[in-house]
Amino acid sequence: MKTIIKSFIVGLSLSLIFSSYSFAQPAGKNWDSWQRKIQTEKIAYLTSAMGLTPSEAQDFWPLYNKMENERRKSFDAVMAAYKNLKWAVGANKSDKEIAILLNRYVLAVKNSHSIEAKYTPQLEKVISVQKVAKLYIGEESFRRQQIHKFNKGDRE
């Protein structure tokens, strides 16, 4: 259970970084440009952190992008379940109604944590275990770097 909660917090933190920037960034073209810039930085950062060769990158990035898409969908499901649960508690709904929403929330969190477990063996088929470990370390390092930049006011 601790692993599930820890993984959720990491995923939530990463998503909050990117959603936090949305408040600091104008909508429309500037937002799209900013997202592309961050994504480009992330790709470069992870490629370097993992020491990917061009042939590894060719097999790795499509799989990673697939994993990221699942992560985004999963995060959306967790947030929707959270909002429903929060609303129900705030509206003083019955224990029975809240229990149903709580179970949906816990299930959404659990499903979100299964993504890495699902993709790690697939990643190990295209890159070494060492590089898979460097991927997860690199993601956390990049997330922290972005938080630091945001806190310093470096949002461009």
C-alpha positions as CSV (number, residue, x, y, z in Angstrom):
1,M,0.0,0.0,0.0
2,K,2.9,2.4,0.8
3,T,4.3,1.7,-2.7
4,I,1.0,2.6,-4.3
5,I,0.6,5.8,-2.3
6,K,4.3,6.8,-3.0
7,S,3.9,6.1,-6.7
8,F,0.7,8.1,-6.8
9,I,2.3,11.0,-5.1
10,V,5.2,11.0,-7.6
11,G,2.7,10.8,-10.5
12,L,0.5,13.5,-9.0
13,S,3.5,15.7,-8.4
14,L,4.6,15.5,-12.0
15,S,1.1,16.2,-13.2
16,L,0.8,19.1,-10.8
17,I,4.0,20.6,-12.1
18,F,2.6,20.7,-15.6
19,S,-0.8,21.8,-14.5
20,S,0.7,24.5,-12.3
21,Y,2.5,25.9,-15.2
22,S,-0.9,26.3,-16.9
23,F,-1.8,29.0,-14.4
24,A,1.5,30.9,-15.2
25,Q,1.2,30.5,-18.9
26,P,-1.2,32.1,-21.3
27,A,-3.7,29.9,-23.1
28,G,-3.5,29.1,-26.8
29,K,-0.4,29.1,-28.9
30,N,1.9,30.2,-26.1
31,W,0.7,27.3,-23.9
32,D,1.2,24.8,-26.8
33,S,4.7,26.2,-27.5
34,W,5.6,26.0,-23.8
35,Q,4.4,22.4,-23.6
36,R,6.5,21.5,-26.7
37,K,9.5,23.2,-25.2
38,I,9.2,21.2,-21.9
39,Q,8.6,18.0,-23.8
40,T,11.7,18.6,-25.9
41,E,13.7,19.4,-22.8
42,K,12.5,16.2,-21.1
43,I,13.4,14.1,-24.2
44,A,16.9,15.5,-24.3
45,Y,17.3,15.2,-20.5
46,L,16.2,11.6,-20.4
47,T,18.1,10.6,-23.5
48,S,21.3,12.0,-21.9
49,A,20.5,10.6,-18.4
50,M,20.0,7.1,-19.8
51,G,22.8,7.3,-22.3
52,L,20.6,6.0,-25.1
53,T,22.2,5.1,-28.4
54,P,20.4,6.1,-31.6
55,S,19.2,2.5,-32.2
56,E,18.0,2.2,-28.6
57,A,16.2,5.5,-28.9
58,Q,14.4,4.3,-32.0
59,D,12.8,1.4,-30.1
60,F,12.5,3.1,-26.7
61,W,10.6,6.4,-27.5
62,P,7.5,4.8,-29.1
63,L,7.1,2.5,-26.1
64,Y,7.8,5.4,-23.7
65,N,5.3,7.6,-25.5
66,K,2.7,4.8,-25.2
67,M,3.4,4.6,-21.4
68,E,3.1,8.4,-21.0
69,N,-0.3,8.4,-22.8
70,E,-1.5,5.7,-20.4
71,R,-0.1,7.8,-17.5
72,R,-2.0,10.9,-18.6
73,K,-5.3,9.0,-19.1
74,S,-4.8,7.4,-15.7
75,F,-4.1,10.7,-14.0
76,D,-7.3,12.1,-15.5
77,A,-9.2,9.1,-14.1
78,V,-7.7,9.6,-10.7
79,M,-8.5,13.3,-10.7
80,A,-12.1,12.7,-11.8
81,A,-12.5,10.2,-9.0
82,Y,-10.9,12.6,-6.5
83,K,-13.2,15.4,-7.5
84,N,-16.3,13.2,-7.2
85,L,-15.1,12.0,-3.8
86,K,-14.3,15.5,-2.6
87,W,-17.7,16.8,-3.8
88,A,-19.6,13.9,-2.0
89,V,-17.8,14.5,1.3
90,G,-18.4,18.3,1.0
91,A,-22.1,17.6,0.2
92,N,-22.4,15.4,3.3
93,K,-23.5,12.4,1.2
94,S,-24.3,9.1,2.9
95,D,-21.5,6.7,4.0
96,K,-22.8,4.3,1.4
97,E,-22.4,6.9,-1.5
98,I,-19.0,8.0,-0.2
99,A,-17.9,4.4,0.1
100,I,-18.7,3.8,-3.5
101,L,-16.8,6.9,-4.6
102,L,-13.9,6.1,-2.3
103,N,-13.6,2.6,-3.8
104,R,-13.6,4.2,-7.3
105,Y,-10.8,6.6,-6.2
106,V,-8.7,3.8,-4.7
107,L,-9.1,1.6,-7.8
108,A,-8.1,4.5,-10.0
109,V,-5.0,5.1,-7.9
110,K,-4.2,1.4,-8.0
111,N,-4.6,1.3,-11.7
112,S,-2.3,4.3,-12.2
113,H,0.4,2.5,-10.3
114,S,0.2,-0.6,-12.4
115,I,1.4,1.3,-15.5
116,E,5.1,1.1,-14.5
117,A,4.7,-2.5,-13.6
118,K,3.2,-3.2,-17.0
119,Y,5.8,-1.3,-19.0
120,T,9.0,-2.1,-17.1
121,P,9.3,-5.6,-18.6
122,Q,8.6,-4.2,-22.0
123,L,11.2,-1.5,-21.6
124,E,13.7,-4.1,-20.5
125,K,13.3,-5.8,-23.9
126,V,14.5,-2.7,-25.7
127,I,17.0,-1.2,-23.2
128,S,19.1,-2.6,-20.4
129,V,17.8,-2.9,-16.8
130,Q,20.4,-0.3,-15.9
131,K,18.9,2.2,-18.4
132,V,15.3,1.4,-17.2
133,A,16.4,2.4,-13.7
134,K,18.1,5.5,-15.1
135,L,14.8,6.3,-16.8
136,Y,12.9,6.4,-13.6
137,I,15.6,8.2,-11.8
138,G,15.9,10.7,-14.7
139,E,12.1,11.3,-14.6
140,E,12.2,12.2,-11.0
141,S,15.3,14.4,-11.4
142,F,13.7,16.2,-14.3
143,R,10.5,16.7,-12.3
144,R,12.5,18.2,-9.4
145,Q,14.5,20.4,-11.8
146,Q,11.2,21.8,-13.3
147,I,9.8,22.5,-9.8
148,H,13.0,24.3,-8.9
149,K,12.8,26.4,-12.2
150,F,9.2,27.2,-11.5
151,N,9.9,28.2,-7.9
152,K,12.7,30.5,-9.1
153,G,10.3,32.1,-11.5
154,D,12.1,30.8,-14.6
155,R,9.0,30.0,-16.6
156,E,10.2,30.7,-20.1
